[in-house]
Amino acid sequence: ETGVTQSPTHLIKTRGQQVTLRCSSQSGHNTVSWYQQALGQGPQFIFQYYREEENGRGNFPPRFSGLQFPNYSSELNVNALELDDSALYLCASSSGLAGGIDTQYFGPGTRLTVL
Amino acid sequence: GESVGLHLPTLSVQEGDNSIINCAYSNSASDYFIWYKQESGKGPQFIIDIRSNMDKRQGQRVTVLLNKTVKHLSLQIAATQPGDSAVYFCAENRGGGSNYKLTFGKGTLLTVNP
């Protein structure tokens, strides 16, 4: 167990709706990264938050947005849901070593189904 | 773009055999590489990592080899056990030293036969 938790575990939405997914980082970690994993694919980087600021973004449209809170937990928000947004959404936390490279530890994911 | 679907490379081994899972990466600027194991319905689990200034690193029953000349990474699992059955992903840090953006390969499905 990594200590990274995500909620909810599963979620079903319809096209056009909005969704908020939540992640609690591992104790001592100040960096949270979000990934989307479609069925049969590797995770795709969405964005990363470091000390409440966005610290890099992948090739996802603006309707994917996020937040990080002072306790370093994070939210991923997706507006105007599309069928292709159906995927496993993974959150990973890391210690954010300044100038260094540190390991990202993943939570169990939230399975989002868009109908 | 990437192909879509469930066509993962697969590796089937007998319990007790050694397994070798290979991965090719494309960015010569990548300086950090990680292997993750993902069981069905779970998030990726960290196995082992290696930095670009090394060519080999060993863990418990696992070894990662890095060949920067041909941009190739491999994961060796000794005495493979049924619990090792999972999808294995290699990931590279393409941030040129930045902490963000792990880029994952397609994954290899390892099946261990008892």
Boltz contact constraints between the chains, C-beta under 6 A:
constraints:
  - contact:
      token1: [A, 40]
      token2: [B, 5]
      max_distance: 6.0
  - contact:
      token1: [A, 40]
      token2: [B, 6]
      max_distance: 6.0
  - contact:
      token1: [A, 42]
      token2: [B, 89]
      max_distance: 6.0
  - contact:
      token1: [A, 42]
      token2: [B, 104]
      max_distance: 6.0
  - contact:
      token1: [A, 42]
      token2: [B, 105]
      max_distance: 6.0
  - contact:
      token1: [A, 42]
      token2: [B, 106]
      max_distance: 6.0
  - contact:
      token1: [A, 42]
      token2: [B, 107]
      max_distance: 6.0
  - contact:
      token1: [A, 43]
      token2: [B, 104]
      max_distance: 6.0
  - contact:
      token1: [A, 45]
      token2: [B, 101]
      max_distance: 6.0
  - contact:
      token1: [A, 48]
      token2: [B, 100]
      max_distance: 6.0
  - contact:
      token1: [A, 55]
      token2: [B, 100]
      max_distance: 6.0
  - contact:
      token1: [A, 56]
      token2: [B, 100]
      max_distance: 6.0
  - contact:
      token1: [A, 56]
      token2: [B, 101]
      max_distance: 6.0
  - contact:
      token1: [A, 90]
      token2: [B, 43]
      max_distance: 6.0
  - contact:
      token1: [A, 101]
      token2: [B, 32]
      max_distance: 6.0
  - contact:
      token1: [A, 103]
      token2: [B, 46]
      max_distance: 6.0
  - contact:
      token1: [A, 106]
      token2: [B, 43]
      max_distance: 6.0
  - contact:
      token1: [A, 106]
      token2: [B, 44]
      max_distance: 6.0
  - contact:
      token1: [A, 107]
      token2: [B, 43]
      max_distance: 6.0
  - contact:
      token1: [A, 108]
      token2: [B, 42]
      max_distance: 6.0
  - contact:
      token1: [A, 108]
      token2: [B, 43]
      max_distance: 6.0
  - contact:
      token1: [A, 109]
      token2: [B, 43]
      max_distance: 6.0
